[in-house]
Amino acid sequence: MDALHPQTSEADLSAELEAYLQAVHDGERRAAIAVALAALDSGVAPERVITDLLARAQEAIGLGWQQGLWCVALEHRASSITESALHAVADAAMRSPGAVPEGSRGRAVVACTEGEWHVLPGRMASEVLRLRGADVSFFGPSVPATELADTLGPSAPAAVAITCSMQMSLAGSWRTISALRTLGMTIVCGGRGFGPHGRWGLALGADLWAPDFASGADLLMAALTQARPAPREPIGSVAVIEELRIATRDHQAIVESSTATALAAWPYLREVDAAVRATREDLDSALRVISAATITGDPAILEDFAQWFESVLAARDLPVAYCSSAFALLLESLPEDLPLMRAMAQRGLDACTVAPLPM
């Protein structure tokens, strides 16, 4: 930095965040990138541009979707713009004087867990590591756990970072963590899907929790210099693992059975294709959350999901009872030989604030 570009790493980026959000809302890709690059040029550290501008913007956009202020099309376009801005910032920073040469500090791996389709957190984590000098391999979205482990193989680095942004991806995250544990890797987990302070990621067998990209990079880079752990077994009792295996195998059949019951009980849903799709998707998400609560043994996942789902429905002027109805329908379809999952489905139903629609 020179006298014309003083270091302002602690600068307040609220004005830039407002301008960036307006640009992505309007679909102005070049304007959004210009905001991010201007912050970088003013002396804001590149990691802060990523975490305090781009990541915060995505959080605000996600909240806007939850509140019904952003439609899916706008949200997806915004994510595409942010991905362009991320690459522009990282590439500009890597070309600046004093940048740490890429690959000078070894090899790192970042992966979206199985079932995790939000790639931007993983890409942001990868770029922060690249700025730290790592040669990063990024795997995403929703990489099948066994394929990830097979691809990494015996030459895998000593540590890996994994991301999960939604509770409904936790059962897939358990499969990913389990596969990586068998390779003998230190697993650093990050993302809101892993719960407060990473409690659900740690419960699934991850070793470390990263609350943000900077600390995640610190933890991963440190772990890469340490001895790798011995191969380990998956977390979970025999009974839990067996129920999860059956539920994974029969997941689609359970969702379809519940959907058929819903369409028979409420025939007006069949009049609109979008309503049929939404019913199926909501039941799919609720079943994934039931699986997540079962493998972690934590019904708080269901409480968190019920609160979120009801807020999404209310923001769209849809019956809040759709949330409890999803759990009630799944209780009807879950086989009796899955008692742990049925108990969690009941806990989900109990967490709802409104009774199910009459069937």
MOBELDA-V372870 format. One record per residue. N is the residue number from 0. RES is the residue in one letter. NEAR is the number of other C-alpha atoms within 12 Angstrom. Layout:
n=<N	N>
res=<RES	RES>
near=<NEAR	NEAR>
This chain:
n=<0	1	2	3	4	5	6	7	8	9	10	11	12	13	14	15	16	17	18	19	20	21	22	23	24	25	26	27	28	29	30	31	32	33	34	35	36	37	38	39	40	41	42	43	44	45	46	47	48	49	50	51	52	53	54	55	56	57	58	59	60	61	62	63	64	65	66	67	68	69	70	71	72	73	74	75	76	77	78	79	80	81	82	83	84	85	86	87	88	89	90	91	92	93	94	95	96	97	98	99	100	101	102	103	104	105	106	107	108	109	110	111	112	113	114	115	116	117	118	119	120	121	122	123	124	125	126	127	128	129	130	131	132	133	134	135	136	137	138	139	140	141	142	143	144	145	146	147	148	149	150	151	152	153	154	155	156	157	158	159	160	161	162	163	164	165	166	167	168	169	170	171	172	173	174	175	176	177	178	179	180	181	182	183	184	185	186	187	188	189	190	191	192	193	194	195	196	197	198	199	200	201	202	203	204	205	206	207	208	209	210	211	212	213	214	215	216	217	218	219	220	221	222	223	224	225	226	227	228	229	230	231	232	233	234	235	236	237	238	239	240	241	242	243	244	245	246	247	248	249	250	251	252	253	254	255	256	257	258	259	260	261	262	263	264	265	266	267	268	269	270	271	272	273	274	275	276	277	278	279	280	281	282	283	284	285	286	287	288	289	290	291	292	293	294	295	296	297	298	299	300	301	302	303	304	305	306	307	308	309	310	311	312	313	314	315	316	317	318	319	320	321	322	323	324	325	326	327	328	329	330	331	332	333	334	335	336	337	338	339	340	341	342	343	344	345	346	347	348	349	350	351	352	353	354	355	356	357	358>
res=<M	D	A	L	H	P	Q	T	S	E	A	D	L	S	A	E	L	E	A	Y	L	Q	A	V	H	D	G	E	R	R	A	A	I	A	V	A	L	A	A	L	D	S	G	V	A	P	E	R	V	I	T	D	L	L	A	R	A	Q	E	A	I	G	L	G	W	Q	Q	G	L	W	C	V	A	L	E	H	R	A	S	S	I	T	E	S	A	L	H	A	V	A	D	A	A	M	R	S	P	G	A	V	P	E	G	S	R	G	R	A	V	V	A	C	T	E	G	E	W	H	V	L	P	G	R	M	A	S	E	V	L	R	L	R	G	A	D	V	S	F	F	G	P	S	V	P	A	T	E	L	A	D	T	L	G	P	S	A	P	A	A	V	A	I	T	C	S	M	Q	M	S	L	A	G	S	W	R	T	I	S	A	L	R	T	L	G	M	T	I	V	C	G	G	R	G	F	G	P	H	G	R	W	G	L	A	L	G	A	D	L	W	A	P	D	F	A	S	G	A	D	L	L	M	A	A	L	T	Q	A	R	P	A	P	R	E	P	I	G	S	V	A	V	I	E	E	L	R	I	A	T	R	D	H	Q	A	I	V	E	S	S	T	A	T	A	L	A	A	W	P	Y	L	R	E	V	D	A	A	V	R	A	T	R	E	D	L	D	S	A	L	R	V	I	S	A	A	T	I	T	G	D	P	A	I	L	E	D	F	A	Q	W	F	E	S	V	L	A	A	R	D	L	P	V	A	Y	C	S	S	A	F	A	L	L	L	E	S	L	P	E	D	L	P	L	M	R	A	M	A	Q	R	G	L	D	A	C	T	V	A	P	L	P	M>
near=<18	11	9	10	16	17	19	22	22	18	20	17	30	19	17	30	31	23	25	40	39	22	27	38	33	20	23	24	27	20	24	37	37	27	36	49	33	28	40	39	25	27	27	31	36	44	36	35	47	44	35	34	40	49	35	27	39	39	26	27	33	28	20	24	26	24	22	21	19	26	21	18	17	26	30	23	24	38	34	27	34	45	32	29	42	42	29	29	39	38	22	26	35	28	16	19	11	13	21	22	21	26	19	18	22	26	31	45	43	47	48	46	53	37	35	38	26	34	33	42	45	41	39	48	49	43	43	43	44	39	38	35	27	32	25	34	29	33	36	30	28	31	33	28	33	25	20	35	31	18	21	29	19	17	16	26	35	33	42	51	54	60	56	45	37	37	46	42	43	53	49	42	52	50	42	44	50	39	37	51	35	30	33	30	41	41	46	47	51	45	42	32	40	44	36	21	19	31	29	42	49	31	32	41	36	40	34	34	39	33	27	31	41	30	23	38	41	27	30	42	38	25	28	28	18	15	14	26	21	14	18	21	24	26	31	25	17	13	19	28	29	21	30	36	23	23	37	27	13	22	30	23	22	30	34	26	26	35	36	25	28	36	25	17	18	20	16	14	22	21	12	13	13	14	21	25	21	23	33	33	21	35	41	33	33	47	49	43	46	50	48	49	42	43	45	36	30	30	30	27	40	42	30	30	37	38	25	28	38	32	27	29	25	20	21	19	14	17	22	26	28	37	42	37	40	48	47	37	41	48	34	23	31	35	23	15	17	29	23	33	43	30	28	37	42	31	31	44	34	24	30	30	22	25	22	26	19	15	17>
